[in-house]
Amino acid sequence: MANETKKLVEDITPMGVDFAQWYTDIVRKAELSDYSCVKGCMVIQPAGYAIWENIQHELDRRFKATGVENCSMPIFIPESLLQKEKDHVEGFAPEVAWVTQGGLEPLTERLCVRPTSETLFCDYYSRAIHSHRDLPKLYNQWCSVVRWEKTTRPFLRSREFLWQEGHTAHATAEEARERTELMLNLYADFCEEVLAIPVVRGQKTEKEQFAGAIATYTIEALMHDGKALQSGTSHNFGDGFARAFGIQYSDKNNQLQYVHQTSWGVSTRIIGAIIMVHGDDDGLKLPPHIAPTQVIIIPVQQKKEGVLEKAAELKSTLLEKGFRVKVDACDKSPGWKFADCEMRGIPLRVEIGPRDIENNQAVLVRRDTREKITVSLDELDVKVGELLEDIQKNMYAMAKQHLDSHTFSATSIDEMEKILDEKTGFVKAMWCGCRECEDAIKEKTGATSRCMPFAQEQISEVCVNCGKPAKKMVYWGRAY
């Protein structure tokens, strides 16, 4: 059994040796996803889907608290509909998958397999919105989309992936701007409060904004290897889509006006962020607020009389208090089980054996710090609750410390390149607002503009690349 335990750990490549392989090993060993017979598409296994279900449940609750309703749109988009918004179709053209035949007959018009659903919502809104009384429309759908990616990676990038996409229509530009910012901040709060992932909130540059949007807001997270991951976006479309699709309403003065729209989304790539922000060389670390199993009870010497019964009793007590709990009663050794539940990222382990039962106690082990605590069974439920909340806060604090310690400032392009090569992370630097400078910075350093943060700082007075007067401080980084 000792060899089994050792092999379980050795199967995970240390992140310091090969971060990409470490990530793949964790996804595979923790049974989060697997490859499928469809190239570029993944099977999301129950352990991975359970995380997505918790994400979905918590986000859905928050959406509905702001008035959002769920709906469902078709998976197919006629080519003529997609062509109505020029910038939008050009932005997605390289990634679109097409259906050209239905059954045995060729189609008279190609159908796009949705890469996103703006055009479908616009087509619907053009028929559903007539009066100011019909506004606002606050809709969301949970679905899958298809983008024909050339290079794929579990959760981070696949040809089909799960997400939610919100699409709203408003009477005024101000209402649309407020909704765009509201949803961006909702995503940020969710990441920090539920996923224990600190994020940088800001606006994308014009080059990086969504095709067809007048403004794109983003939350950017920093992975353990110093690379950025765009973790949620919210787009203000203004009235551009409305003009292309003829979405008008009669205002209170009976005058025709175009609606103003927004769109916002988070996908299963956020599961990749959880892995890469919190994981270590022993496997996953799941924040308690999102972990499908918050507590694992491991019976020690489980063949001894009363041990399994006591484990079942403790499970029942904790379930009644609202915790997500499992008992591992398989025939593996306790050491193997300890390593297995650590690899799967379960936040808290409860060990109970004959001697513990005699002493009316259990041993609690934290996944984040591996600290062991002996607790009376009479206060087990209270202590479990306290520890889970402390683990959640500690995981956020550790991730925040990593973000802060890997965020640097640069006043020259040479300094910026050196930081990205030697230290990795975000680099804060000033920018003149010129597209040519943004392209030059990417060419010289391999870093893209991640966002213009809402919290602006004056690093210097001139652009890091050209030396002209600076307009914005930008977070730059190499990204997934």
Disulfide bonds with the S-S distance in Angstrom:
none
